[in-house]
């Protein structure tokens, strides 16, 4: 939807999912534009963030945490490894699994990227002052939880 048309559309006529999708897509475009100089994409940044929260994560846990299929995670991890952002080591407890950790380059890149994420949040969320950032985070977290629970229920019923 073109910007001017969106501005002139009654918000009540727009499905929440469409708005969330537009925000997510716009966010990814913004982030990709600003982090391409570091040699990563927004989706790879998401993986770096999850790996930073717990060292030595296996690819299966990363897949679950990022809500991505195992193949997509494996491909992204391979690219991150090839570019020096992460290291993979065989899990001694389960030799079929790889443990993934950030390298120093991965930590430094993540730190720079988080500044970019904060800039986007400041510009998009805080500038207008419609809602406290912490309240928005809490609401969005609850929506994310309900979405995951709904999808789990749907999958169980199939």
Residue pairs with C-beta under 8 A, 6 or more apart in sequence:
1 9
1 22
6 22
27 42
27 120
28 42
28 43
30 120
31 42
31 45
31 113
31 116
31 117
31 120
32 41
32 42
34 116
34 119
35 41
35 42
35 45
35 109
35 112
35 113
35 116
38 109
38 112
38 113
39 83
39 109
40 48
40 80
40 83
40 85
40 109
40 113
43 76
44 76
44 79
44 80
44 85
45 110
45 113
46 66
47 62
47 66
47 73
47 76
47 77
47 80
48 80
48 85
48 86
48 102
48 106
48 109
48 110
48 113
49 110
50 57
50 62
50 65
50 66
51 57
51 62
51 86
51 100
51 101
51 102
51 106
52 102
52 106
52 107
52 110
54 61
55 101
55 102
56 89
56 99
56 100
56 101
57 65
57 99
57 100
57 101
58 91
58 94
58 97
58 98
58 99
58 100
59 70
59 73
59 74
59 77
59 97
59 98
59 100
60 70
60 97
62 68
62 73
62 77
62 100
63 69
63 70
63 72
63 73
66 73
67 148
68 76
77 86
77 88
77 98
77 100
80 86
80 106
81 87
81 88
84 103
84 105
84 106
85 102
85 103
85 105
85 106
85 109
86 100
86 101
86 102
86 103
86 106
87 100
87 101
87 103
88 98
88 99
88 100
89 98
89 99
89 101
90 97
90 98
90 99
91 97
91 98
91 99
102 110
121 133
125 131
125 133
125 136
126 133
